[in-house]
Amino acid sequence: MAAVGGRLRRMAGSFHYKKWVLFYRYQQTFHNTSTPLFHIAVAMTFVGMFNESRRRNASLEAAAYRSRREKVMDSLNRGWMAEREQQSLDIDELEAAVYRSRTSTWPKDLMTTTSKDGEEMPWP
């Protein structure tokens, strides 16, 4: 285990050493010129393009999710509305039935029937 740690420490040290060597060479090459500003501008452009691409993809994924969710919710709401329409009660008919049972009055169509000749006759 110690050997692995030593190798990792050497790799990290080598990376940092090479990083500073490159930085020093860059400074020696482009000292007192406008080239570093150009390099920074190019780097920022690429970072911006990468971030915009990620943001656009995330936005499209969110829009697709919202669209699917709206379709599912619309379907559920249509189902619930159809079920409510099937289960809805006719309140007027219920009130009329309560009134008839309380007053013991029955409408004419419940007490009589029509014969084949069209005559009204009492309910048998």
Secondary structure, DSSP 8 states (H G I E B T S, - for coil): -HHHHHHHHHHHHHHHHHHHHHHHHHHHHHTTSSHHHHHHHHHHHHHHHHHHHHHHHHHHHHHHHHHHHHHHHHHHHHHHHHHHHHH---HHHHHHHHHHHHHT---HHHHEEE-TTS-EEE--
